[in-house]
Amino acid sequence: MFSLVRKDLILQKSSILLLPVLCIYLTMNTSILWVGIVFSVVISLSSFSKDEKSPIHILFNSLPYTRKEIVSSKYIVTLIFTTGVALTILIGNYVINGVIVDWKVFLLMFCIVLSVISFIFPLSYQFKSGQLLMVTLIGSGIFIVVINLFVRNWIDQIRAFIGWLLALEGNLIYFMMAGAVFVLYAGSWLLSMYIYKKKVF
């Protein structure tokens, strides 16, 4: 499985080399949290999309890898990429602004990224990217219309909620949140392995 992880890192070297671009955003009045989330999710999904073509999966399944290892490598690579983004933000923000980012920001970033991936990966193993894109566009359109009708200031409410989370003094809620996300991620991992195991190429 180490070879599969290494393969993803090599294929994504262009994306990895773009990590210093994060430092540009650190000089602007941009949310570190959201920049980290977007970079992490995009790099992880880009790694996934490169392996979507069926000939690649046929090749993988002809090599001495189990389907569990093929799926597991994607979940491990997501953790590596997200950690890389977090370290880039940590070092870049300290060098540029002389400020060390609060660990709560990184924990929240990990929780959001892993939650998003937990839903996307099983769907990506079940459906083709074209189908998934269509469902995503339609779903996003419906979501935006509905939420704008009933909750006009929803963006401000999300910001206020995140600000409230980051302002909490006790650490218990953060550990509980991290634990819940870990369970969700592990469940998604198992579901993806089940889906991929049943898939025919």
N, C-alpha and C positions, 0 to 999 in steps of 0.2 A: 504493500500500500504506500510505502514511502516513495516509491517510484512514481506513483500516480500523483501524489502531492507535489513532488518535484516537477513533474510534467506541467501541472497547472501553473506553478510559479514561473517556469520558463516561458510558457505561452503568454503569460500575463506580464512579462517583463516590461513591455511598453507602458502598461497601466501603472506598474510599480514605479517606473522612472518618472511618472507624472505626479507622484506624491509630493515632491517639493513645491508643486503648483499650489498646494494647500497654504503654503506660507504667504502667497499673494493675498489670500482671503483674510489672513491674520492681520494684515495691515489696514484692512477695511473695517467698517462698522457692520460686520457680518456675524451671525450667530455661529460660534464654534461648534455647538451641538449639532445644528442642522447641516452644516458643511461636512462634518464627520460622518453623519448618517448617510447623506447622499453619496459621498465618495465610497464608503464601505459597501453599500448596497449595489451601486453601479459596477464596481470592480468584481464583486462576487457573482453578479448575474452575467457579466461579460465572460467570466471564466466558465460559467455553465453553458452559455449559448455556443461557445466554440466546439462543444462536444455534442451538439444536438443532432448533427447529421448521422443518419443510420449507419453508413459505412464505418464511421469511427466506432460506434457501439459494437458493430459486428467484429471489428478488429480487437476491441477491448475484451470481448467475450471469448475470443479465440486465444487470448493470452492467459498465462497462469494467474489470473485475478478472479476472485469471486465477485458476484454482483454486489454483495455487501461491502466489499472493499472499494469498489468503484463509487458507490454512493457515499460511503464514509469519507472518502478523500475530499469530496465537495464540501461537506460540513466542516471538516478540519481546515480546509483552505480558507473558508469564510472566517473562521476564528483567527487565522494567521493574517489575512488581509485587514480585518478590523483592528487587530492589535497594531499592525503597521501604521494604519491611519492615526490611531490614538497616540502612538509614539511620535509620529511626525508632528502632530498638533502640540503635544507636550513640549518637545524640544524647540520647535519653531516659535511657539508663543513665548517661551522663556528667552530665546535669543533676540526676538524682535521687540517684544513688549516688556521683557524683564519680569513676567508674571508666570507663576506656576498654576496651571489650571486645576481647579478643585477636583478631587477624585470622584465626587458625586456626578460631575458632568460626564466623565468617561463611563461610569457605571450605567448611567441613564442611556448614553449612546449605545453601549453594548446591548442593553436590554431592548431598545427599540430596533436596532439592526437585526438582532437574532430573532425577535418576534416577527419582523417582516419576512425574513428568510424562511422562518418556520412555516409560513403560509404559502410562500411562493414556490419553494423547491418541490413539495409534493405535487402541486399543480403543474409545475414544469415537467415533472417526470410522467404525469398522466396525459398532458395535452401538448400539442406542438406549439411552437412560439407564435405562429400566426393566429391560431385559435385563442391562445392565452392573451395575445395583444388585443384582439377584438373584444373579448370578454372584459378585459381591463379598461379599455376605452369606454365601452358602454356602461360598465359599472361605475367608473369615475364620473362620467357625465351625469348619470342618475343621482349619484351621491352629492355632487356639487349643487345640482338643481334643488334636491330635497332639503339639504342642509341650509342653503341660502334662503329657502322659503320659511323654514321654521327656526333657524338659529342664525341670524344675520351677522352677529359678531363672533362667529365660532373660532376664527383665527385668534382673536384677542383672548378668548376663553382658554384656548389651548396654551397660549403663552402664559397666561395667569396661572394655569394649573401646573405647568412645568416650573415656573418661578416659585410656586408654593412648595413643590417637591424638593427643589434645590435648597429651599430655606429651612427645611425641617432640621431640627437639632439632633434628634435620636437617630441611631443607625439601624435600629431593628427593622424599620419599614423597608430600608434599602436591601437588607439581607433577605427579607421575605420576598421582595420584588425580584431580586436576582434568582432566588430559589424557584419561584414560579416560572420565570423565563427559562431557566435550566430544564425544568420538567417539560415545558412546551417544546423546547428545542430538541430534547431527547425523544419526545413523542413524534415530532416531525421527522426526525432521523429514522426512527423505526418504521413509520408510515412510508417514507420514501423507499426504504429497502424493500418493503412488501410490494409496493407498486412496481418497482424496477424488476423485482424477481419474477413477477407475472407478465412482464412486457415481452412481446415477441418482435424480433427484428427481421 
